[in-house]
Structures are given as structure tokens and as C-alpha cells.
């Protein structure tokens, strides 16, 4: 979408809904087209003599949730390979009812008591990646505690490469 087009549609909607005189801020993500749209919207409002709080200087508000998501995903790049490995394992288990049942059977055999179910993350929601990791790591950690030292070292070596 182009910013000027977005501004035209926003302006028309604000007029049609009688909200143009009540506009305080526009909260959007950091896309360049949104910067252009807000600048164009301010220009249009000023050109038509519309009132803008603080002259429009405070109209464009960047969405903090979007910014936080970008920051977290940038930080997750450091462990990107691990994220891909966990995501792949969770996806494989969840894709098949029989695999999920087998996974749950293994948890019972290993006496892993967890009410949490494996969840797959959604890239636009960083907290879903946190949930995916917290449930995925809850399961192996408890299983490793009950194994022999030799098996634990083997598990550690295998998963350190991830």
C-alpha cells in the first residue's frame, strides 16, 4: 500500500464517520507507508483548516507492541537456529494426531507431569515464541533429570549443537 493512498482512504473514512474534528492520534506500525500516510493526512487537514491537536505534531504514534515485537525478534536472531529447531520439532509432533499421542505416551512413561500442551509460535507475536519455548523446555528438562548421567551428557551434546 502506498502512503498517499492510505491517507486518502483514512481521510475519507474520518469525514464520512464525522471523526475528522475529533482526531487526536493515529497509532500504526513502523512501515514507511504509514509515515507517509500520517504526513499526508496532516497536510490535508491543515490545507482544509481542520483542527489538529498540537498542530499535528503528536498525531503519528508508533505502536509500542509492534516495536517491542521487532526488538524481541531482533534479539531472537542470536538463537535463530535453536528457534527453528524447536519450532520444527513442535510442528512435526503437532502435525499428526498419532505423533502427538505417541509424544504424550512417552511423557507418561517418563513420568513427566505437565499440563501444558505444545504450542507453535506465531511470528508476529513474540510472546507466542516464549510460550512455545517454555512448554517445549518444560518437557525435556524434567525427563533429563531422571536419566542417568551418561544419558544426560549424551542429551546435552546432541542439543548443544542446536
ABEGO torsion letter per residue (X at the ends): XBAAAAAAAAAAAAAAAGAAAABABBBBBABAAAAAAAAAAAAAAAAAGBBBBGGGAAABBBBAAAAAAAAAAAAAAAAAAAAAAAAAAAAAAAABAAAAAAAAAAAAAAGBBBABBBBBBBAABAAAAAAAAAAAAAAAAAAAAABBAAAAAAAAAAAAAX
